[in-house]
Amino acid sequence: MPLALPKIPLIDYVGNPVLACVFIALLWPQWCFPLRRQHFTMLHRLVRNFVLSIPGFAIVRLAMLPIPVAIAVWAHERHIGLLNWLALPSWAAVIATFILMDYAYWWWHWANHMVPVFWRFHNVHHTDLDLDVSTAARFHFGEMFFSVGFLSVAVTLFGIAPVLFIVFFITFEAATLFHHSNWRLPIKLERILNLIVVTPRMHGIHHSIVQRETNSNWGTIFCWWDKLHGTLRRDIPQDEITIGVPAYRKENELTFRRLWLLPFQRQRDYWRLPDGDRPERAPRPADKLAK
């Protein structure tokens, strides 16, 4: 019997308005208190990133959310998955959902960098030559298709309750907006936040053109997983970071059309600049969050 895709009023009437408000709220502080110097006009990038994201947004609402939710309902009814077997109290189920799903997303993000076919699509996100809250919308629609499969497997294995999956997803998207923002938080506050969550300085390092730095800080909500796996980097001052992918440094190569087609074309040596050099930086002690 085929799964019936459910209506999701929680995302339509609560989630989307909340995320829209978070996005708008982050525009002002990143404009008034910028973390990194921007090289291109915000309005131009805002339009480009959101036009690029339109097919992805459609896939999220029509497939990436409804399919995992339908599978979560199916698994719950048949008592399939870890949390369905454990029958935890509600508060513990909420905590377990966030920990399990965020850790699974850490591995999914790692896979999007390390598996060549996935990186072809995720590379579109990293080719942004500046990094701010609009970059959080800059995902190729092909990456969304792959995410449907990942989420479907995760909710089945973990036995995630449908409502908790939606709550997690809204929180996850809000965290994505926050850590992509170009908001210069006071360094003392960011160091406190960075004991638990991924912050703009931490994620800025992940968007560096230095490959070793890009292959770090894969967390989305919690920074614990990078600490666990030894991939946490907090040592690079933001004014020393060049955002983007070395092989794609020309803005006229990053139009809507070219970005949509990029994953389907012959790939360059991503980590070499157009002149053939490979960006490098000597490792530093990574125990403190640099300014």
C-alpha positions, 0 to 999 in steps of 0.5 A: 500500500503506497504511503499517503503524503500528509499535509503539514500545517505545522511547517506551513502556519508556524515553521515557514513564518518563524523561519522568514522572521529569523531570516529578516531579523538576521539581515539587520545585525549582519549589516550593522555589525559585519563579521567579514568584509563583503565583496559583492552587493548584498541585494545582488547576491540575495536575489541570485541566491533566492532565485537559485533556491526556488526549485529546492524550496519546492522540493523541500515542501513537496517531497523532502518534508512530506516523504520523511513525515509519511515514513515516520507515521508508517514507522510509528504505526508499526513500532519500527525504529530505536525510539519506538522500541525504547518508549521514552518519556516525552522530554527524553524523546525530544532530547534524543530526537535532536541529538540523533538527528543532528549527529546524523546530519553531521555525517550527511554533511561529511558525505556531501563533501567526501562522496564525489557525486554528492559534492558536485551538488553541494559545491554550488552552495560553497561557490558563493564568493561571500557568506551571509544569511542568504547563503543558507538558501543557496542549495542546488535542487539536486542536493534536496533530492539526495536529502529525501533519501537520507532523511527517510532512512534516518527517521526510520532507523531512529523511529522519529515521531512525525511532530518531533521531526518537524520541530527538529527541522524548523530548529535545524533551518533556524540554526542554518540561517544563524551560522551562515549569517555575517553577524559579528557577535561579541567574541566573549558571547560567541565563545560561550555559545560555541561551547554548545552550538555552531556559530558564524565564526565557526562556520565561516572557517568551513567556507574557506578556500583552504581545503583543510579548513573546509573539511572541518566544522561540519556541525549544524546545530551542535558543535559537539560532533566536530569536537568528538571527531577531531574536525573542530577548527576555531583558530582562523581570524575572519579577516584572513578567510577567503570565502568560496571554492578556489576553482570558481573565483569569477562572478560571471561564472556563477550565474543562475544558469551556470550554477543550475548546470554546474553539477552536470558538467565536467568538474575542475580541480576544485582546490586549485585557483585559476592560476594553478596554485593551491591555497594553503595555511599553516595549521595553528592551535585550534583550542580558542575561537579566533577573532 
